[in-house]
Amino acid sequence: MSFEERAGETPARVSAAVFGRVQGVGFRWFVRDLAQDLGLVGWVCNRSDGAVELVAEGRPGQLEALVAELRRGPRGALVTRVDVVHGPATGTFADFAIRSGSHLGD
């Protein structure tokens, strides 16, 4: 049994797409650093349509903190919309990484 399960928190998953001026402003590094600080695992990448996409897994409270920060973004970003889908964690990630836009997902 994991620490989260012992603490009464089942790990969860958030998939998100962030729209606006979010490429060329350090958004992926912002997300990676924040996710690592929050103890989350997953990935972030730029999409060809100009959005930033990410998948994060971890404790629900930390995921909510991540989503709140996605809505603000780093200095220089202008976030106009964040689409979020919640789900159960898969447990397939060991860390939080920046991926190329051409990756094939999980």
C-alpha positions as CSV (number, residue, x, y, z in Angstrom):
1,M,0.0,0.0,0.0
2,S,1.4,3.4,-1.0
3,F,1.8,6.4,1.3
4,E,-1.1,8.2,-0.4
5,E,-3.4,5.2,0.1
6,R,-2.4,5.0,3.8
7,A,-3.1,8.7,4.2
8,G,-6.6,8.3,2.7
9,E,-5.7,9.9,-0.6
10,T,-5.9,7.7,-3.7
11,P,-3.5,9.1,-6.3
12,A,-5.3,10.8,-9.2
13,R,-4.6,12.0,-12.7
14,V,-5.2,15.3,-14.5
15,S,-4.9,15.8,-18.2
16,A,-5.0,19.4,-19.3
17,A,-4.6,21.6,-22.4
18,V,-3.7,25.2,-21.8
19,F,-4.5,27.8,-24.4
20,G,-3.5,31.4,-25.1
21,R,0.1,32.8,-25.4
22,V,1.7,29.8,-23.8
23,Q,4.5,28.8,-26.2
24,G,7.8,30.7,-26.3
25,V,7.3,32.0,-22.7
26,G,8.8,29.1,-20.6
27,F,5.5,27.5,-19.9
28,R,6.7,23.9,-20.1
29,W,9.6,24.6,-17.7
30,F,7.2,26.4,-15.4
31,V,4.9,23.4,-15.4
32,R,7.8,20.9,-14.9
33,D,9.3,22.9,-12.0
34,L,5.9,23.4,-10.3
35,A,5.0,19.7,-10.8
36,Q,8.3,18.6,-9.3
37,D,7.9,21.0,-6.3
38,L,4.4,19.5,-5.7
39,G,5.7,15.9,-5.9
40,L,3.8,15.1,-9.1
41,V,4.8,12.8,-12.0
42,G,3.9,13.0,-15.7
43,W,4.8,15.1,-18.7
44,V,4.2,18.4,-20.5
45,C,4.6,19.3,-24.2
46,N,3.9,21.9,-26.8
47,R,1.1,21.1,-29.3
48,S,1.2,22.0,-32.9
49,D,-2.0,24.1,-32.4
50,G,-0.2,26.5,-30.1
51,A,-1.5,25.0,-26.8
52,V,0.5,23.3,-24.1
53,E,-0.6,19.8,-23.1
54,L,0.2,17.9,-19.9
55,V,-0.6,14.8,-17.8
56,A,0.1,14.8,-14.1
57,E,-0.4,12.2,-11.4
58,G,-0.2,12.5,-7.7
59,R,-2.2,13.5,-4.6
60,P,-5.5,15.3,-5.4
61,G,-4.6,18.4,-3.4
62,Q,-1.3,18.8,-5.3
63,L,-3.1,18.3,-8.6
64,E,-5.6,21.1,-7.7
65,A,-2.7,23.4,-6.8
66,L,-1.1,22.6,-10.2
67,V,-4.4,23.4,-12.1
68,A,-4.8,26.7,-10.2
69,E,-1.2,27.7,-11.3
70,L,-1.9,26.6,-14.9
71,R,-4.7,29.2,-15.0
72,R,-2.1,32.0,-14.1
73,G,1.0,30.7,-15.9
74,P,4.5,32.1,-15.8
75,R,5.4,35.7,-16.4
76,G,5.0,36.5,-20.1
77,A,2.1,34.0,-20.6
78,L,-1.5,34.9,-21.2
79,V,-3.7,32.0,-20.4
80,T,-7.1,32.2,-22.0
81,R,-8.5,28.7,-21.3
82,V,-7.5,25.5,-19.5
83,D,-9.4,22.3,-20.3
84,V,-9.0,19.8,-17.5
85,V,-10.0,16.1,-17.4
86,H,-9.7,14.2,-14.1
87,G,-9.2,10.5,-13.8
88,P,-7.6,7.7,-11.8
89,A,-3.8,7.5,-11.8
90,T,-2.1,4.9,-13.9
91,G,1.1,4.8,-12.0
92,T,3.2,4.6,-15.2
93,F,5.4,7.6,-14.6
94,A,8.6,7.8,-12.5
95,D,9.2,11.6,-12.8
96,F,7.9,14.7,-14.5
97,A,9.4,15.4,-17.9
98,I,9.2,17.9,-20.8
99,R,8.4,16.0,-24.0
100,S,8.6,16.9,-27.6
101,G,5.4,17.7,-29.4
102,S,5.9,14.6,-31.6
103,H,5.7,12.1,-28.7
104,L,3.0,9.4,-28.8
105,G,1.4,10.1,-25.4
106,D,1.7,7.9,-22.4
